[in-house]
Amino acid sequence: MTDTPDRNRRKSRVGVVVSDGADKTIAVEIQLSRAHPKYGKVVRKNRKLQAHDEANDARVGDTVRIVETRPLSKTKRWRLDEVLERAR
């Protein structure tokens, strides 16, 4: 048995903040890319996730890491982990 079972690991995603208008909430766009199951061509999709930002730290254009958490509202299931790169 391992020290950290799979059920205790939280998913994390890296994306760009596209909106910070709401209080303590940011919208983060992540890019998903995977090979098509039959044809093998790489298919890219964008997904926008709502994340909790307790300190209102992130701004539009920042690259951030978000982690999965318990449901915080109807649409928020992620929270801000850290700001990786600030927008210029």
C-alpha positions in Angstrom: 0.0 0.0 0.0 1.3 3.5 -0.8 1.6 6.4 1.5 -0.9 8.6 -0.4 -3.8 6.7 -1.8 -5.4 7.9 -5.0 -8.6 8.9 -3.3 -6.7 11.5 -1.2 -5.0 13.2 -4.2 -6.7 16.3 -5.5 -6.9 17.1 -9.1 -5.0 20.3 -10.1 -5.1 22.3 -13.4 -3.1 25.2 -14.7 -4.9 27.9 -16.7 -5.3 31.6 -17.4 -7.7 33.9 -15.5 -10.2 35.3 -17.9 -12.5 37.0 -15.4 -12.1 38.4 -11.9 -15.2 40.6 -11.6 -17.0 38.6 -8.9 -16.0 38.9 -5.3 -13.7 36.0 -4.2 -14.3 34.2 -7.5 -12.2 33.9 -10.7 -13.0 32.2 -14.0 -10.0 30.2 -15.2 -9.7 28.8 -18.8 -7.8 25.6 -19.1 -6.8 23.9 -22.4 -7.4 20.2 -22.8 -5.7 18.3 -25.5 -5.9 14.6 -26.2 -5.6 12.2 -29.1 -8.8 11.2 -30.9 -9.6 7.6 -29.9 -10.0 6.4 -33.5 -8.1 8.8 -35.8 -5.2 9.8 -33.5 -5.4 13.5 -34.3 -4.8 15.8 -31.3 -8.1 17.5 -30.4 -7.9 20.7 -28.3 -10.8 21.9 -26.2 -11.0 24.9 -23.9 -12.9 24.7 -20.6 -13.8 27.5 -18.3 -13.9 26.7 -14.6 -15.0 28.9 -11.6 -12.5 28.9 -8.7 -12.6 30.4 -5.2 -10.0 33.1 -4.6 -10.2 34.0 -0.9 -7.8 37.0 -1.0 -8.9 38.4 -4.4 -5.3 37.9 -5.4 -5.5 36.8 -9.1 -6.1 39.3 -11.9 -7.1 38.8 -15.6 -4.2 37.3 -17.6 -2.5 35.7 -14.7 -1.4 32.0 -15.0 -2.7 30.1 -12.0 -2.9 26.6 -10.5 -6.3 25.6 -9.2 -7.1 22.5 -7.1 -10.3 20.5 -6.7 -12.2 21.0 -3.5 -15.7 20.5 -2.0 -18.6 22.3 -3.7 -18.5 25.9 -2.6 -21.5 27.1 -4.6 -23.6 26.0 -7.6 -20.7 26.3 -10.0 -17.5 26.5 -7.8 -15.7 23.2 -7.2 -12.2 24.5 -7.5 -10.0 26.9 -5.4 -6.9 28.9 -6.2 -3.7 27.2 -5.2 -1.1 29.7 -6.4 -0.4 32.3 -8.9 2.3 31.0 -11.2 2.9 34.0 -13.4 1.6 37.5 -13.2 0.1 39.2 -16.3 2.1 42.1 -17.7 
